[in-house]
Amino acid sequence: MKAKLLYITLLALLSIVAPVFANSGTLTFTQAFSGQITAVFSAGPCATGVSPFAPAPATLNANQFHISSSYLVLDPIPNCNPALSPPYTVSALLGTTQDGHYTAVWVYGPAQVTGAFDIVAGSLQSAVSATPALGRISLLALIAGFIALAIVVACRPNYSLKRTAAGRLR
């Protein structure tokens, strides 16, 4: 009974953790002629996984932009042709900024992606993108799943080998 409860708990945790994976998208930055900076999340053609959708306005705290949005889960498209499928993109307006180094953290559901850029003399100088990562809650759920797996492995029945009267293992 105890083992069944642990297996059910493990399956429940894995069902929470398994679908939570970040899309292999990137965060880049563009600048309009007016000086407005835009953060652009893009995932290649035939994208799958969790992606941001309909961002809320970006907020600036010191030199870090925080963008929060709802998310959608892109299912794999059967027989998707990358040459014909357009990439998935969604953008968030960051506005105009003073000279300096800025980071942007885009949180979408259980995942997030970060990127950095520099403004020198009012112009966007570099655009650095980073790999999306799991958010705190999803990371904690993943850790809990590993702990549950360790408990299940540690609590399973121990089938030790016994010696027969002749000294052979059975």
MIDOSE-1310 file (N, C-alpha, C; in nm, 2 decimals, decimal comma, always signed):
residues 170
mkak	+0,08/-0,12/+0,00/+0,00/+0,00/+0,00/+0,09/+0,13/+0,00; +0,19/+0,12/+0,08/+0,28/+0,24/+0,09/+0,35/+0,26/-0,04; +0,39/+0,16/-0,11/+0,46/+0,17/-0,24/+0,36/+0,23/-0,34; +0,24/+0,18/-0,34/+0,14/+0,24/-0,44/+0,12/+0,38/-0,42
llyi	+0,11/+0,43/-0,29/+0,09/+0,57/-0,26/+0,21/+0,65/-0,31; +0,33/+0,60/-0,29/+0,45/+0,67/-0,34/+0,45/+0,68/-0,49; +0,41/+0,57/-0,56/+0,41/+0,57/-0,71/+0,30/+0,67/-0,76; +0,19/+0,67/-0,69/+0,08/+0,77/-0,73/+0,13/+0,91/-0,71
tlla	+0,20/+0,94/-0,60/+0,26/+1,07/-0,57/+0,36/+1,11/-0,68; +0,45/+1,01/-0,71/+0,55/+1,04/-0,81/+0,48/+1,07/-0,95; +0,38/+0,99/-0,99/+0,32/+1,02/-1,11/+0,25/+1,15/-1,11; +0,19/+1,19/-1,00/+0,12/+1,32/-0,99/+0,23/+1,43/-1,01
llsi	+0,34/+1,42/-0,94/+0,44/+1,52/-0,95/+0,50/+1,53/-1,09; +0,52/+1,41/-1,15/+0,57/+1,41/-1,29/+0,47/+1,47/-1,39; +0,34/+1,45/-1,36/+0,25/+1,51/-1,46/+0,24/+1,66/-1,45; +0,29/+1,71/-1,33/+0,30/+1,86/-1,32/+0,42/+1,91/-1,39
vapv	+0,53/+1,84/-1,37/+0,66/+1,88/-1,41/+0,68/+1,85/-1,56; +0,64/+1,74/-1,61/+0,67/+1,70/-1,75/+0,63/+1,80/-1,85; +0,51/+1,85/-1,85/+0,47/+1,95/-1,96/+0,53/+2,08/-1,94; +0,60/+2,11/-1,83/+0,66/+2,24/-1,81/+0,80/+2,25/-1,86
fans	+0,81/+2,29/-1,99/+0,95/+2,30/-2,04/+0,95/+2,43/-2,12; +1,06/+2,50/-2,12/+1,07/+2,62/-2,19/+1,09/+2,60/-2,34; +1,04/+2,69/-2,42/+1,06/+2,68/-2,56/+1,20/+2,72/-2,59; +1,25/+2,67/-2,70/+1,39/+2,70/-2,73/+1,40/+2,84/-2,81
gtlt	+1,33/+2,93/-2,76/+1,33/+3,07/-2,82/+1,44/+3,15/-2,76; +1,46/+3,27/-2,82/+1,56/+3,37/-2,78/+1,49/+3,50/-2,76; +1,56/+3,59/-2,69/+1,51/+3,72/-2,66/+1,61/+3,82/-2,73; +1,57/+3,89/-2,82/+1,65/+3,99/-2,89/+1,59/+4,13/-2,88
ftqa	+1,66/+4,23/-2,92/+1,62/+4,37/-2,90/+1,63/+4,45/-3,03; +1,54/+4,53/-3,05/+1,54/+4,62/-3,17/+1,52/+4,76/-3,13; +1,56/+4,86/-3,21/+1,53/+5,00/-3,18/+1,47/+5,06/-3,31; +1,36/+5,13/-3,28/+1,30/+5,21/-3,39/+1,37/+5,34/-3,41
fsgq	+1,34/+5,41/-3,52/+1,40/+5,54/-3,55/+1,37/+5,64/-3,44; +1,25/+5,62/-3,37/+1,21/+5,71/-3,27/+1,29/+5,69/-3,14; +1,37/+5,58/-3,13/+1,45/+5,55/-3,01/+1,38/+5,45/-2,92; +1,26/+5,41/-2,96/+1,19/+5,31/-2,88/+1,26/+5,17/-2,89
itav	+1,28/+5,10/-2,77/+1,34/+4,97/-2,77/+1,23/+4,87/-2,76; +1,24/+4,76/-2,84/+1,14/+4,65/-2,83/+1,21/+4,52/-2,80; +1,16/+4,44/-2,71/+1,21/+4,31/-2,68/+1,13/+4,21/-2,76; +1,20/+4,12/-2,83/+1,13/+4,03/-2,92/+1,17/+3,89/-2,88
fsag	+1,06/+3,81/-2,84/+1,08/+3,67/-2,82/+1,05/+3,60/-2,95; +1,14/+3,51/-2,99/+1,12/+3,44/-3,11/+1,16/+3,30/-3,10; +1,08/+3,21/-3,15/+1,11/+3,06/-3,15/+1,11/+3,03/-3,30; +1,20/+2,94/-3,34/+1,21/+2,90/-3,48/+1,09/+2,83/-3,53
pcat	+1,09/+2,80/-3,66/+0,98/+2,73/-3,72/+0,96/+2,60/-3,65; +0,83/+2,55/-3,65/+0,80/+2,42/-3,59/+0,82/+2,42/-3,44; +0,80/+2,54/-3,38/+0,83/+2,55/-3,23/+0,73/+2,47/-3,15; +0,78/+2,42/-3,04/+0,70/+2,34/-2,95/+0,74/+2,39/-2,81
gvsp	+0,64/+2,37/-2,71/+0,67/+2,40/-2,57/+0,60/+2,53/-2,53; +0,64/+2,58/-2,41/+0,57/+2,69/-2,35/+0,63/+2,82/-2,41; +0,55/+2,91/-2,45/+0,59/+3,03/-2,51/+0,51/+3,15/-2,46; +0,56/+3,27/-2,46/+0,49/+3,38/-2,41/+0,38/+3,42/-2,50
fapa	+0,27/+3,49/-2,45/+0,16/+3,53/-2,53/+0,11/+3,66/-2,47; +0,08/+3,75/-2,56/+0,02/+3,88/-2,52/+0,08/+3,94/-2,39; +0,20/+4,00/-2,41/+0,27/+4,06/-2,29/+0,20/+4,18/-2,23; +0,22/+4,19/-2,10/+0,18/+4,31/-2,03/+0,28/+4,42/-2,05
patl	+0,25/+4,54/-2,02/+0,36/+4,65/-2,03/+0,48/+4,61/-1,95; +0,60/+4,65/-2,00/+0,72/+4,63/-1,93/+0,74/+4,73/-1,82; +0,80/+4,69/-1,71/+0,83/+4,78/-1,60/+0,98/+4,79/-1,58; +1,03/+4,91/-1,55/+1,17/+4,93/-1,54/+1,20/+4,95/-1,39
nanq	+1,29/+4,87/-1,33/+1,34/+4,89/-1,20/+1,49/+4,89/-1,20; +1,55/+5,01/-1,17/+1,69/+5,03/-1,19/+1,73/+5,01/-1,33; +1,81/+4,91/-1,37/+1,84/+4,88/-1,50/+1,79/+4,75/-1,55; +1,68/+4,70/-1,49/+1,62/+4,57/-1,53/+1,47/+4,59/-1,56
fhis	+1,44/+4,55/-1,68/+1,30/+4,55/-1,73/+1,24/+4,41/-1,69; +1,12/+4,42/-1,64/+1,04/+4,30/-1,61/+0,92/+4,30/-1,70; +0,91/+4,19/-1,78/+0,79/+4,17/-1,87/+0,72/+4,05/-1,82; +0,59/+4,06/-1,80/+0,51/+3,94/-1,75/+0,40/+3,92/-1,85
ssyl	+0,38/+3,80/-1,89/+0,27/+3,77/-1,98/+0,21/+3,63/-1,96; +0,10/+3,61/-2,02/+0,04/+3,48/-2,01/+0,12/+3,39/-2,11; +0,09/+3,26/-2,11/+0,16/+3,17/-2,20/+0,07/+3,08/-2,27; +0,13/+3,02/-2,37/+0,05/+2,92/-2,45/+0,15/+2,80/-2,47
vldp	+0,09/+2,69/-2,49/+0,17/+2,57/-2,51/+0,16/+2,53/-2,66; +0,27/+2,54/-2,73/+0,27/+2,50/-2,87/+0,29/+2,35/-2,88; +0,20/+2,28/-2,94/+0,21/+2,14/-2,96/+0,29/+2,11/-3,09; +0,36/+2,00/-3,10/+0,43/+1,97/-3,22/+0,33/+1,96/-3,34
ipnc	+0,37/+2,02/-3,45/+0,29/+2,01/-3,57/+0,34/+1,89/-3,65; +0,26/+1,79/-3,68/+0,30/+1,68/-3,75/+0,35/+1,72/-3,89; +0,46/+1,66/-3,93/+0,52/+1,68/-4,07/+0,54/+1,83/-4,09; +0,59/+1,90/-3,99/+0,61/+2,05/-4,01/+0,74/+2,06/-4,09
npal	+0,73/+2,15/-4,19/+0,84/+2,18/-4,28/+0,90/+2,32/-4,23; +1,02/+2,32/-4,18/+1,08/+2,44/-4,13/+1,10/+2,55/-4,24; +1,12/+2,50/-4,36/+1,14/+2,60/-4,47/+1,01/+2,68/-4,50; +0,89/+2,62/-4,47/+0,76/+2,68/-4,50/+0,69/+2,74/-4,38
sppy	+0,73/+2,70/-4,26/+0,67/+2,74/-4,14/+0,73/+2,87/-4,09; +0,65/+2,97/-4,06/+0,71/+3,10/-4,01/+0,75/+3,08/-3,87; +0,85/+3,16/-3,82/+0,89/+3,15/-3,68/+0,78/+3,21/-3,59; +0,77/+3,17/-3,47/+0,68/+3,23/-3,37/+0,74/+3,35/-3,31
tvsa	+0,68/+3,46/-3,31/+0,74/+3,58/-3,24/+0,63/+3,66/-3,17; +0,67/+3,72/-3,06/+0,59/+3,81/-2,98/+0,68/+3,92/-2,92; +0,63/+4,04/-2,92/+0,72/+4,15/-2,88/+0,66/+4,23/-2,77; +0,74/+4,30/-2,70/+0,70/+4,39/-2,59/+0,78/+4,52/-2,60
llgt	+0,71/+4,63/-2,60/+0,77/+4,76/-2,61/+0,83/+4,80/-2,47; +0,96/+4,83/-2,47/+1,03/+4,87/-2,35/+1,04/+5,03/-2,34; +1,02/+5,10/-2,45/+1,03/+5,24/-2,45/+1,17/+5,30/-2,47; +1,18/+5,42/-2,45/+1,32/+5,49/-2,46/+1,39/+5,48/-2,33
tqdg	+1,52/+5,47/-2,34/+1,60/+5,46/-2,22/+1,72/+5,55/-2,23; +1,78/+5,57/-2,11/+1,91/+5,65/-2,10/+2,02/+5,56/-2,14; +2,14/+5,61/-2,16/+2,26/+5,53/-2,18/+2,28/+5,44/-2,07; +2,33/+5,32/-2,10/+2,36/+5,22/-1,99/+2,34/+5,08/-2,03
hyta	+2,37/+4,99/-1,94/+2,35/+4,85/-1,96/+2,22/+4,80/-1,90; +2,14/+4,73/-1,97/+2,01/+4,69/-1,93/+1,99/+4,54/-1,94; +1,91/+4,48/-1,85/+1,87/+4,34/-1,87/+1,72/+4,34/-1,87; +1,67/+4,24/-1,94/+1,52/+4,22/-1,95/+1,49/+4,07/-1,90
vwvy	+1,39/+4,06/-1,82/+1,35/+3,93/-1,77/+1,20/+3,92/-1,82; +1,18/+3,82/-1,90/+1,04/+3,80/-1,95/+0,99/+3,67/-1,89; +0,89/+3,69/-1,80/+0,83/+3,57/-1,73/+0,70/+3,54/-1,80; +0,69/+3,42/-1,84/+0,57/+3,37/-1,90/+0,53/+3,24/-1,85
gpaq	+0,42/+3,24/-1,76/+0,38/+3,12/-1,70/+0,49/+3,06/-1,61; +0,52/+2,93/-1,64/+0,62/+2,86/-1,55/+0,76/+2,88/-1,60; +0,78/+2,96/-1,71/+0,92/+2,97/-1,76/+0,96/+3,12/-1,77; +1,08/+3,14/-1,80/+1,13/+3,28/-1,82/+1,25/+3,28/-1,92
vtga	+1,27/+3,39/-1,98/+1,39/+3,41/-2,06/+1,45/+3,55/-2,03; +1,58/+3,56/-2,03/+1,65/+3,68/-2,00/+1,74/+3,72/-2,12; +1,76/+3,85/-2,12/+1,85/+3,90/-2,23/+1,91/+4,03/-2,18; +2,01/+4,08/-2,24/+2,08/+4,21/-2,20/+2,11/+4,29/-2,33
fdiv	+2,11/+4,42/-2,31/+2,15/+4,51/-2,42/+2,21/+4,64/-2,36; +2,28/+4,71/-2,45/+2,35/+4,83/-2,41/+2,30/+4,95/-2,49; +2,28/+5,06/-2,43/+2,25/+5,19/-2,50/+2,37/+5,28/-2,49; +2,42/+5,32/-2,60/+2,54/+5,42/-2,60/+2,50/+5,53/-2,69
agsl	+2,50/+5,65/-2,64/+2,47/+5,77/-2,72/+2,33/+5,76/-2,78; +2,24/+5,70/-2,70/+2,10/+5,69/-2,75/+2,07/+5,58/-2,85; +2,18/+5,50/-2,88/+2,16/+5,39/-2,98/+2,18/+5,25/-2,92; +2,10/+5,16/-2,97/+2,12/+5,02/-2,93/+2,25/+4,97/-2,98
qsav	+2,34/+4,92/-2,90/+2,47/+4,88/-2,94/+2,49/+4,73/-2,95; +2,43/+4,66/-2,86/+2,44/+4,51/-2,87/+2,32/+4,45/-2,82; +2,29/+4,33/-2,87/+2,18/+4,25/-2,83/+2,23/+4,12/-2,79; +2,21/+4,08/-2,67/+2,26/+3,95/-2,62/+2,14/+3,88/-2,57
satp	+2,13/+3,75/-2,62/+2,01/+3,67/-2,58/+2,06/+3,55/-2,49; +1,97/+3,50/-2,41/+2,00/+3,39/-2,33/+1,90/+3,28/-2,35; +1,94/+3,16/-2,30/+1,85/+3,05/-2,31/+1,74/+3,06/-2,21; +1,61/+3,02/-2,25/+1,50/+3,03/-2,16/+1,53/+2,93/-2,04
algr	+1,47/+2,95/-1,93/+1,49/+2,87/-1,81/+1,36/+2,85/-1,74; +1,35/+2,75/-1,66/+1,23/+2,73/-1,58/+1,22/+2,83/-1,47; +1,10/+2,87/-1,44/+1,07/+2,97/-1,34/+1,09/+2,90/-1,20; +1,08/+2,98/-1,09/+1,11/+2,92/-0,96/+1,01/+2,81/-0,92
isll	+0,88/+2,83/-0,95/+0,78/+2,73/-0,91/+0,81/+2,60/-0,99; +0,83/+2,61/-1,12/+0,86/+2,49/-1,20/+0,98/+2,42/-1,15; +1,09/+2,50/-1,12/+1,21/+2,44/-1,08/+1,19/+2,37/-0,94; +1,11/+2,43/-0,85/+1,08/+2,36/-0,73/+1,00/+2,23/-0,75
alia	+0,91/+2,24/-0,85/+0,83/+2,12/-0,88/+0,92/+2,01/-0,93; +1,02/+2,04/-1,02/+1,11/+1,95/-1,07/+1,20/+1,89/-0,96; +1,24/+1,97/-0,87/+1,32/+1,92/-0,75/+1,24/+1,82/-0,67; +1,11/+1,86/-0,64/+1,02/+1,77/-0,57/+1,00/+1,64/-0,64
gfia	+0,99/+1,65/-0,77/+0,98/+1,52/-0,85/+1,10/+1,43/-0,83; +1,22/+1,49/-0,83/+1,34/+1,41/-0,81/+1,35/+1,35/-0,67; +1,30/+1,43/-0,57/+1,30/+1,38/-0,43/+1,20/+1,27/-0,42; +1,08/+1,28/-0,48/+0,98/+1,18/-0,48/+1,04/+1,05/-0,54
laiv	+1,11/+1,07/-0,65/+1,17/+0,95/-0,72/+1,27/+0,88/-0,63; +1,35/+0,96/-0,56/+1,45/+0,91/-0,47/+1,38/+0,83/-0,35; +1,27/+0,88/-0,30/+1,19/+0,82/-0,20/+1,14/+0,69/-0,25; +1,08/+0,69/-0,37/+1,03/+0,56/-0,42/+1,14/+0,46/-0,44
vacr	+1,25/+0,50/-0,49/+1,36/+0,40/-0,51/+1,41/+0,35/-0,37; +1,42/+0,44/-0,27/+1,47/+0,40/-0,14/+1,37/+0,31/-0,06; +1,24/+0,33/-0,09/+1,14/+0,26/-0,01/+1,09/+0,13/-0,08; +1,14/+0,10/-0,20/+1,09/-0,02/-0,27/+1,14/-0,14/-0,19
pnys	+1,07/-0,25/-0,21/+1,11/-0,38/-0,13/+1,25/-0,42/-0,17; +1,32/-0,46/-0,07/+1,46/-0,50/-0,09/+1,47/-0,65/-0,11; +1,50/-0,69/-0,23/+1,51/-0,83/-0,27/+1,65/-0,87/-0,25; +1,69/-0,91/-0,13/+1,82/-0,96/-0,11/+1,84/-1,10/-0,14
lkrt	+1,96/-1,14/-0,18/+1,99/-1,28/-0,21/+2,01/-1,36/-0,09; +1,96/-1,48/-0,08/+1,98/-1,56/+0,03/+2,06/-1,68/-0,01; +2,14/-1,73/+0,09/+2,22/-1,85/+0,06/+2,14/-1,98/+0,10; +2,16/-2,08/+0,01/+2,10/-2,20/+0,04/+2,19/-2,28/+0,14
aagr	+2,14/-2,39/+0,18/+2,22/-2,48/+0,27/+2,35/-2,52/+0,21; +2,35/-2,53/+0,07/+2,48/-2,57/+0,00/+2,57/-2,45/-0,02; +2,53/-2,33/+0,02/+2,62/-2,22/+0,01/+2,60/-2,14/-0,12; +2,51/-2,18/-0,21/+2,48/-2,11/-0,33/+2,38/-2,00/-0,31
lr	+2,39/-1,90/-0,40/+2,29/-1,79/-0,39/+2,17/-1,83/-0,46; +2,06/-1,80/-0,41/+1,93/-1,82/-0,47/+1,86/-1,70/-0,52
